[in-house]
Amino acid sequence: MNTAKKPLILGIGEILWDVFLSGACLGGAPTNFACAAAGLGGDRVRVGVVSCVGSDSLGSEAIRLIREKNVDVAHITTSEKVTGQVLVELDSQGIASYRFVEDAAWDHVEWTDSLDRLAKDAAVVCFGSLGQRELVSRETIQRFVQTTSHDCLRLFDVNLRYPFVDDTIIDQSLEIANALKLNDEELEYFAKRFALPADPMAAMDRLLTKFQLSWVALTRGPLGAILAKPGEWHSLPAVKTQVVDTVGAGDAFSAVLALGILYQKPFSTILGEAIKVASYVCGHRSATPSFERL
């Protein structure tokens, strides 16, 4: 297959290390998304990450591991700032909470001419709110998304992480996105912000209309997930699994959505596959497990 004809899928934003009591694992939502897209998409797609790491051992190791996942690292720059880290605490059900190192390398993703060319070539770009917590990366991420072509899937995977939640950034991201993925807690935030109906489906329908989105996906943990577009919606239950931790499950869910939309699969099929993959990730102590045994 001619590489130039393969669709290009990109994650833009944070690269960091999830630090558990048992050790550290590579993470960051757009990084997890890209690794999952590469693992699941195989040789049908090109996948890359746009980010920044420190000139330290964690930065070098991050690049090595991302490359091993068959993800292009050409647009990961190096900074004198430290490579990002987040201290992850798990509750009794494996649900994660996070404490982030501030002023990390991924806060300093600068715009370049090569990013302009890359954006114009993208078929899918996935971005979140956390990666925009500082001005330099915020401007680069928003400019990158806006530079993509009209038919590019611009997926805003909200990824609220307190205290780095800014209403203006959320609004700006919604305005430039054409698809939205969020979880139950994030829907509560949106409901308060935009006076949405209490019913999840009605709330999603309002978001579709208000922001002229092509589709909205809602993950609901043990309740499963909902995928909706104007005039059509699907709801499926969760797949039972022994949860190790939930880190990266939502990012893998987003990767399946992107691949399914890219290849024009039926929405019901896409949702079922996304739930299955997210459940699989929940059973592993890693946000970027191998998908060979899936």
KELUMTI-791556 format. One record per atom (N, C-alpha, C): y, z, x. Coordinates in steps of 0.2 Angstrom, whole numbers, padded with zeros to 4 digits, always signed. Layout:
// KELUMTI-791556
YZX
...
//
This chain:
// KELUMTI-791556
-0006+0000+0004
+0000+0000+0000
+0006+0000+0004
+0011-0004+0002
+0017-0004+0006
+0021+0002+0005
+0023+0006+0010
+0026+0013+0010
+0033+0012+0006
+0036+0007+0008
+0043+0006+0005
+0043+0005-0003
+0037+0003-0006
+0037+0003-0013
+0034+0009-0016
+0033+0014-0013
+0031+0020-0016
+0037+0024-0018
+0036+0027-0024
+0042+0031-0026
+0043+0037-0022
+0050+0039-0021
+0052+0044-0017
+0053+0051-0021
+0050+0056-0019
+0051+0063-0023
+0054+0067-0018
+0059+0071-0020
+0063+0075-0015
+0064+0082-0018
+0064+0087-0014
+0066+0094-0016
+0072+0095-0011
+0077+0098-0014
+0083+0099-0010
+0086+0107-0011
+0087+0110-0006
+0089+0117-0007
+0086+0122-0001
+0083+0127-0003
+0081+0132+0001
+0074+0131+0004
+0073+0133+0011
+0067+0134+0014
+0067+0141+0017
+0062+0145+0015
+0062+0152+0017
+0055+0154+0018
+0054+0161+0020
+0048+0164+0021
+0047+0169+0015
+0042+0169+0011
+0041+0175+0007
+0037+0180+0010
+0040+0186+0011
+0037+0191+0015
+0034+0196+0011
+0028+0197+0011
+0024+0202+0007
+0022+0207+0012
+0019+0213+0009
+0017+0218+0013
+0011+0216+0017
+0007+0211+0015
+0002+0208+0018
+0003+0203+0023
+0010+0201+0024
+0012+0196+0028
+0017+0191+0025
+0018+0185+0029
+0023+0181+0027
+0020+0174+0025
+0023+0171+0020
+0020+0164+0018
+0026+0159+0017
+0026+0153+0019
+0031+0148+0018
+0033+0148+0010
+0039+0147+0009
+0041+0147+0002
+0048+0143+0001
+0051+0145-0004
+0058+0142-0006
+0056+0137-0012
+0059+0137-0018
+0057+0133-0023
+0057+0125-0022
+0062+0122-0019
+0061+0115-0018
+0056+0113-0013
+0055+0118-0008
+0050+0117-0003
+0043+0117-0006
+0042+0122-0011
+0035+0123-0014
+0034+0117-0019
+0040+0115-0022
+0039+0109-0026
+0037+0103-0022
+0040+0102-0017
+0039+0096-0013
+0031+0096-0010
+0029+0102-0008
+0022+0103-0005
+0017+0101-0011
+0019+0104-0017
+0014+0103-0022
+0014+0095-0024
+0020+0092-0024
+0020+0085-0026
+0017+0081-0021
+0017+0082-0015
+0013+0079-0010
+0006+0080-0010
+0004+0086-0011
-0003+0088-0012
-0006+0084-0018
-0003+0084-0024
-0005+0081-0030
-0004+0074-0030
+0001+0071-0027
+0003+0064-0028
-0001+0060-0023
-0003+0063-0017
-0007+0059-0012
-0003+0053-0009
-0007+0048-0008
-0004+0042-0005
+0000+0038-0010
+0000+0040-0016
+0004+0036-0021
+0012+0037-0021
+0014+0042-0017
+0021+0044-0017
+0023+0046-0010
+0030+0045-0009
+0033+0048-0003
+0036+0055-0005
+0036+0060-0001
+0039+0066-0003
+0043+0069+0003
+0049+0072+0002
+0053+0075+0007
+0056+0081+0005
+0059+0085+0010
+0063+0090+0009
+0070+0090+0012
+0075+0091+0009
+0082+0091+0012
+0084+0099+0012
+0085+0101+0018
+0086+0108+0019
+0088+0110+0026
+0089+0116+0028
+0090+0118+0035
+0087+0124+0036
+0084+0125+0043
+0081+0131+0045
+0085+0133+0052
+0083+0139+0054
+0086+0141+0060
+0083+0139+0066
+0086+0139+0072
+0083+0137+0078
+0079+0143+0081
+0074+0146+0077
+0070+0151+0079
+0063+0150+0077
+0059+0154+0079
+0051+0153+0078
+0049+0152+0071
+0053+0155+0066
+0051+0154+0059
+0053+0147+0057
+0059+0145+0059
+0061+0138+0058
+0056+0133+0060
+0054+0134+0067
+0049+0129+0069
+0043+0129+0066
+0040+0135+0064
+0034+0136+0060
+0035+0133+0053
+0040+0134+0050
+0041+0131+0043
+0041+0123+0044
+0044+0120+0048
+0044+0113+0049
+0037+0111+0050
+0033+0114+0055
+0026+0112+0056
+0022+0113+0050
+0022+0118+0046
+0018+0119+0040
+0020+0113+0035
+0027+0112+0034
+0029+0107+0029
+0026+0100+0031
+0026+0099+0037
+0024+0092+0040
+0016+0092+0038
+0013+0097+0039
+0006+0097+0038
+0004+0096+0031
+0008+0097+0026
+0007+0096+0019
+0009+0089+0017
+0010+0085+0022
+0012+0078+0021
+0019+0077+0018
+0023+0081+0020
+0030+0081+0017
+0035+0079+0023
+0039+0074+0022
+0044+0072+0027
+0049+0077+0029
+0049+0078+0035
+0054+0084+0037
+0060+0081+0041
+0061+0074+0040
+0067+0071+0044
+0073+0073+0042
+0074+0076+0036
+0081+0078+0033
+0081+0086+0033
+0077+0089+0037
+0078+0096+0038
+0082+0097+0044
+0088+0100+0044
+0092+0101+0050
+0091+0108+0053
+0094+0109+0058
+0093+0116+0062
+0100+0119+0063
+0100+0125+0061
+0107+0129+0062
+0106+0135+0066
+0111+0138+0069
+0111+0144+0073
+0110+0150+0068
+0111+0149+0062
+0109+0154+0057
+0102+0155+0057
+0100+0161+0054
+0093+0163+0054
+0089+0159+0049
+0083+0158+0050
+0079+0155+0044
+0078+0159+0039
+0078+0157+0033
+0078+0161+0027
+0072+0165+0026
+0073+0171+0023
+0067+0176+0022
+0069+0179+0015
+0064+0181+0011
+0064+0185+0005
+0059+0190+0005
+0061+0196+0004
+0056+0201+0003
+0053+0201-0004
+0047+0200-0005
+0043+0200-0011
+0040+0206-0013
+0041+0209-0019
+0037+0214-0022
+0034+0212-0028
+0027+0214-0028
+0023+0212-0034
+0022+0218-0038
+0022+0218-0045
+0021+0223-0049
+0013+0223-0051
+0011+0227-0055
+0004+0228-0056
+0000+0222-0059
+0004+0217-0062
+0002+0211-0065
+0003+0205-0060
+0005+0206-0054
+0006+0201-0049
+0013+0197-0050
+0017+0200-0055
+0024+0197-0056
+0028+0199-0050
+0032+0194-0048
+0036+0195-0041
+0043+0197-0043
+0046+0201-0039
+0053+0202-0038
+0055+0201-0031
+0062+0199-0030
+0064+0196-0024
+0070+0199-0021
+0071+0200-0014
+0077+0202-0011
+0078+0198-0005
+0083+0194-0005
+0085+0189+0000
+0089+0191+0006
+0087+0188+0011
+0092+0188+0017
+0098+0184+0016
+0104+0186+0017
+0110+0182+0015
+0112+0178+0022
+0116+0173+0020
+0119+0169+0026
+0114+0166+0030
+0109+0163+0027
+0103+0160+0030
+0105+0153+0032
+0100+0150+0035
+0101+0143+0037
+0102+0138+0031
+0098+0139+0026
+0098+0135+0020
+0104+0135+0016
+0109+0140+0018
+0115+0140+0015
+0120+0135+0018
+0118+0132+0023
+0122+0127+0027
+0119+0120+0028
+0117+0118+0022
+0115+0111+0022
+0121+0106+0021
+0123+0102+0027
+0129+0098+0027
+0127+0091+0025
+0133+0088+0022
+0132+0081+0020
+0132+0076+0025
+0128+0071+0025
+0128+0066+0031
+0127+0059+0027
+0129+0054+0031
+0128+0047+0028
+0121+0046+0027
+0116+0049+0031
+0109+0048+0030
+0107+0051+0023
+0110+0056+0021
+0109+0059+0014
+0111+0054+0009
+0116+0051+0010
+0119+0046+0005
+0114+0041+0004
+0111+0038+0009
+0106+0033+0008
+0099+0036+0005
+0097+0042+0007
+0091+0045+0005
+0092+0046-0003
+0098+0048-0005
+0099+0050-0012
+0098+0043-0016
+0101+0038-0014
+0100+0032-0018
+0093+0029-0018
+0089+0031-0014
+0082+0029-0014
+0077+0033-0018
+0080+0039-0020
+0075+0044-0024
+0073+0042-0031
+0067+0043-0032
+0065+0042-0039
+0065+0049-0043
+0064+0054-0039
+0064+0061-0042
+0068+0065-0037
+0072+0070-0039
+0075+0075-0035
+0075+0081-0039
+0072+0087-0036
+0072+0093-0039
+0077+0098-0036
+0081+0102-0040
+0085+0106-0037
+0086+0112-0041
+0088+0118-0038
+0089+0124-0042
+0096+0127-0041
+0097+0133-0044
+0103+0137-0043
+0104+0141-0037
+0098+0144-0035
+0098+0148-0029
+0101+0145-0023
+0098+0138-0022
+0100+0135-0016
+0108+0133-0016
+0111+0134-0021
+0118+0133-0022
+0123+0139-0021
+0120+0145-0019
+0123+0151-0019
+0129+0151-0014
+0129+0147-0009
+0135+0146-0004
+0138+0140-0005
+0145+0139-0003
+0149+0133-0004
+0146+0127-0001
+0144+0127+0006
+0142+0121+0009
+0136+0118+0006
+0131+0122+0005
+0125+0119+0002
+0126+0117-0005
+0130+0121-0009
+0132+0119-0016
+0135+0112-0016
+0140+0111-0012
+0143+0104-0012
+0138+0099-0010
+0134+0100-0005
+0129+0095-0003
+0124+0093-0009
+0121+0099-0012
+0116+0098-0017
+0119+0094-0023
+0125+0096-0025
+0128+0093-0031
+0130+0085-0029
+0133+0084-0023
+0134+0077-0022
+0128+0073-0021
+0123+0076-0018
+0116+0072-0017
+0114+0070-0024
+0113+0075-0029
+0111+0073-0036
+0115+0068-0039
+0121+0069-0038
+0126+0064-0042
+0126+0057-0038
+0123+0056-0032
+0123+0050-0029
+0116+0046-0030
+0111+0050-0033
+0105+0046-0035
+0107+0041-0040
+0102+0036-0041
+0103+0031-0046
+0102+0033-0053
+0104+0029-0058
+0105+0031-0065
+0098+0033-0067
+0093+0029-0065
+0086+0030-0067
+0082+0036-0063
+0085+0039-0059
+0082+0044-0055
+0081+0050-0060
+0075+0053-0059
+0074+0060-0063
+0077+0065-0059
+0082+0068-0062
+0086+0074-0059
+0084+0080-0062
+0079+0083-0059
+0076+0089-0062
+0080+0096-0060
+0083+0099-0065
+0086+0106-0063
+0081+0111-0065
+0078+0114-0060
+0073+0119-0060
+0077+0126-0059
+0079+0129-0064
+0084+0134-0064
+0084+0139-0059
+0078+0143-0058
+0077+0147-0053
+0082+0153-0052
+0084+0156-0058
+0088+0162-0057
+0086+0168-0053
+0090+0170-0048
+0088+0175-0043
+0094+0180-0043
+0094+0185-0046
+0100+0190-0046
+0100+0193-0039
+0106+0195-0036
+0112+0194-0039
+0116+0187-0038
+0112+0182-0036
+0115+0175-0035
+0115+0171-0041
+0118+0173-0047
+0118+0170-0053
+0125+0169-0054
+0127+0162-0055
+0134+0160-0056
+0135+0156-0062
+0138+0158-0067
+0139+0154-0073
+0141+0147-0072
+0146+0146-0067
+0149+0140-0066
+0144+0135-0063
+0140+0138-0058
+0135+0134-0054
+0130+0131-0059
+0128+0136-0064
+0123+0134-0069
+0126+0128-0073
+0132+0129-0075
+0135+0123-0080
+0136+0117-0076
+0138+0117-0070
+0139+0111-0066
+0132+0108-0065
+0127+0112-0064
+0120+0109-0063
+0117+0106-0069
+0119+0109-0075
+0117+0106-0081
+0120+0099-0082
+0126+0099-0080
+0130+0092-0082
+0127+0087-0077
+0125+0088-0072
+0122+0082-0067
+0115+0081-0068
+0111+0086-0071
+0104+0085-0072
+0102+0080-0078
+0096+0078-0078
+0094+0074-0084
+0088+0077-0087
+0085+0082-0084
+0079+0086-0086
+0080+0093-0084
+0076+0098-0087
+0077+0105-0086
+0071+0108-0087
+0069+0113-0082
+0063+0117-0082
+0066+0124-0082
+0063+0129-0086
+0065+0136-0086
+0060+0140-0088
+0060+0147-0087
+0055+0151-0090
+0058+0156-0095
+0054+0160-0098
+0057+0164-0103
+0063+0168-0102
+0063+0171-0096
+0069+0175-0094
+0075+0171-0094
+0074+0165-0091
+0080+0160-0090
+0082+0158-0097
+0078+0157-0102
+0080+0155-0108
+0084+0160-0112
+0082+0167-0110
+0086+0172-0113
+0093+0172-0110
+0094+0170-0104
+0101+0169-0101
+0104+0164-0104
+0101+0158-0105
+0104+0152-0109
+0106+0154-0116
+0102+0158-0119
+0103+0159-0126
+0109+0163-0127
+0110+0168-0122
+0117+0172-0122
+0123+0168-0121
+0122+0163-0116
+0128+0159-0113
+0130+0154-0119
+0125+0151-0122
+0127+0146-0127
+0125+0147-0134
+0124+0154-0136
+0123+0156-0143
+0117+0151-0146
+0111+0151-0142
+0106+0147-0144
+0102+0151-0150
+0098+0147-0154
+0094+0151-0159
+0088+0155-0155
+0086+0160-0159
+0081+0164-0156
+0074+0161-0155
+0073+0156-0160
+0066+0152-0159
+0066+0148-0153
+0061+0148-0148
+0062+0144-0142
+0062+0137-0143
+0058+0134-0148
+0059+0127-0149
+0066+0125-0152
+0069+0129-0156
+0075+0127-0159
+0081+0127-0153
+0080+0132-0148
+0084+0133-0143
+0083+0127-0138
+0077+0125-0137
+0076+0119-0132
+0079+0113-0135
+0078+0112-0142
+0081+0107-0145
+0089+0106-0144
+0092+0112-0145
+0099+0113-0144
+0101+0111-0137
+0097+0113-0132
+0099+0111-0125
+0098+0104-0124
+0093+0101-0127
+0092+0094-0126
+0098+0090-0128
+0101+0092-0134
+0107+0089-0137
+0113+0090-0133
+0114+0097-0132
+0120+0099-0129
+0122+0096-0122
+0116+0095-0118
+0117+0092-0111
+0114+0085-0110
+0112+0082-0116
+0110+0075-0116
+0104+0074-0111
+0099+0079-0111
+0093+0079-0107
+0088+0075-0110
+0084+0072-0105
+0078+0068-0107
+0072+0072-0109
+0072+0078-0106
+0066+0083-0108
+0068+0090-0106
+0065+0095-0109
+0065+0102-0107
+0058+0105-0107
+0057+0109-0101
+0050+0112-0101
+0052+0120-0101
+0048+0123-0104
+0048+0131-0104
+0042+0134-0102
+0041+0138-0097
+0035+0141-0095
+0036+0148-0098
+0030+0151-0101
+0030+0157-0104
+0025+0162-0102
+0023+0161-0096
+0018+0166-0093
+0011+0166-0097
+0009+0171-0099
+0002+0172-0103
+0002+0168-0109
+0008+0166-0112
+0009+0163-0118
+0008+0155-0117
+0008+0153-0111
+0007+0146-0110
+0014+0142-0108
+0015+0136-0111
+0021+0133-0110
+0023+0128-0115
+0029+0125-0116
+0031+0121-0121
+0035+0115-0117
+0034+0109-0119
+0037+0103-0116
+0040+0099-0122
+0047+0098-0122
+0050+0094-0127
+0055+0089-0125
+0055+0084-0129
+0060+0078-0128
+0063+0077-0135
+0068+0073-0136
+0071+0072-0142
+0065+0069-0147
+0064+0073-0153
+0059+0070-0158
+0052+0071-0156
+0050+0075-0151
+0043+0076-0149
+0043+0083-0145
+0038+0087-0147
+0037+0093-0143
+0030+0095-0143
+0027+0098-0137
+0020+0100-0137
+0020+0107-0134
+0016+0111-0137
+0015+0118-0135
+0007+0119-0133
+0006+0122-0127
-0001+0124-0126
-0002+0131-0123
-0008+0134-0124
-0009+0141-0121
-0010+0141-0114
-0009+0146-0111
-0011+0147-0104
-0018+0147-0103
-0020+0145-0096
-0027+0145-0094
-0028+0152-0091
-0034+0155-0093
-0035+0162-0091
-0037+0161-0083
-0034+0166-0080
-0035+0166-0072
-0034+0173-0070
-0037+0174-0064
-0036+0181-0061
-0030+0180-0056
-0025+0183-0059
-0018+0182-0055
-0018+0186-0049
-0017+0183-0043
-0015+0186-0037
-0008+0187-0036
-0004+0182-0037
+0003+0183-0038
+0006+0176-0041
+0012+0176-0044
+0015+0171-0047
+0019+0166-0043
+0020+0168-0037
+0025+0165-0033
+0023+0157-0032
+0027+0153-0033
+0026+0146-0032
+0023+0142-0038
+0020+0146-0043
+0017+0143-0049
+0022+0139-0053
+0028+0141-0054
+0033+0137-0058
+0035+0131-0054
+0035+0131-0047
+0037+0125-0043
+0031+0120-0044
+0025+0122-0044
+0019+0117-0044
+0019+0114-0051
+0021+0118-0056
+0022+0116-0063
+0027+0110-0063
+0032+0111-0060
+0038+0106-0060
+0035+0100-0057
+0031+0101-0051
+0029+0095-0048
+0024+0091-0052
+0020+0094-0056
+0016+0090-0060
+0020+0087-0066
+0025+0090-0068
+0029+0087-0073
+0032+0080-0070
+0035+0081-0064
+0038+0075-0061
+0034+0070-0060
+0028+0071-0058
+0023+0066-0056
+0021+0063-0063
+0020+0067-0068
+0018+0064-0075
+0023+0060-0078
+0029+0062-0077
+0035+0058-0080
+0035+0051-0076
+0035+0052-0069
+0035+0046-0065
+0030+0041-0067
+0024+0043-0069
+0019+0038-0070
+0017+0037-0078
+0022+0040-0082
+0023+0038-0089
+0016+0040-0092
+0014+0046-0091
+0008+0049-0094
+0011+0052-0101
+0006+0053-0106
+0008+0056-0112
+0010+0063-0111
+0015+0065-0115
+0018+0072-0114
+0013+0078-0115
+0008+0077-0119
+0003+0082-0120
-0002+0082-0114
-0003+0077-0111
-0007+0076-0105
-0003+0080-0099
+0003+0078-0098
+0007+0081-0093
+0007+0089-0094
+0008+0091-0100
+0009+0098-0101
+0002+0102-0099
-0003+0099-0101
-0010+0102-0100
-0011+0102-0092
-0010+0097-0089
-0011+0097-0082
-0006+0102-0078
+0000+0102-0080
+0005+0107-0077
+0002+0114-0078
+0000+0116-0084
-0002+0123-0085
-0008+0124-0080
-0013+0119-0080
-0019+0120-0076
-0017+0121-0069
-0012+0117-0066
-0011+0118-0059
-0007+0125-0058
-0002+0127-0062
+0001+0133-0061
-0004+0139-0061
-0009+0138-0066
-0014+0144-0066
-0017+0144-0059
-0019+0138-0057
-0022+0138-0050
-0018+0141-0045
-0012+0140-0044
-0008+0143-0039
-0007+0151-0040
-0007+0153-0046
-0007+0160-0048
-0013+0164-0045
-0018+0160-0044
-0024+0163-0041
-0025+0163-0033
-0019+0161-0030
-0019+0161-0023
-0013+0165-0020
-0014+0168-0014
-0009+0172-0011
-0005+0167-0006
-0002+0162-0010
+0002+0157-0006
+0006+0153-0011
+0012+0151-0010
+0016+0147-0015
+0014+0140-0014
+0010+0138-0008
+0009+0131-0007
+0001+0130-0005
-0003+0132-0009
-0010+0131-0008
-0012+0124-0007
-0018+0123-0004
-0021+0116-0004
-0024+0115-0011
-0023+0109-0013
-0025+0107-0020
-0031+0103-0020
-0035+0102-0014
-0041+0098-0013
-0046+0101-0018
-0047+0107-0019
-0052+0110-0024
-0050+0111-0031
-0044+0108-0033
-0042+0109-0040
-0046+0104-0044
//
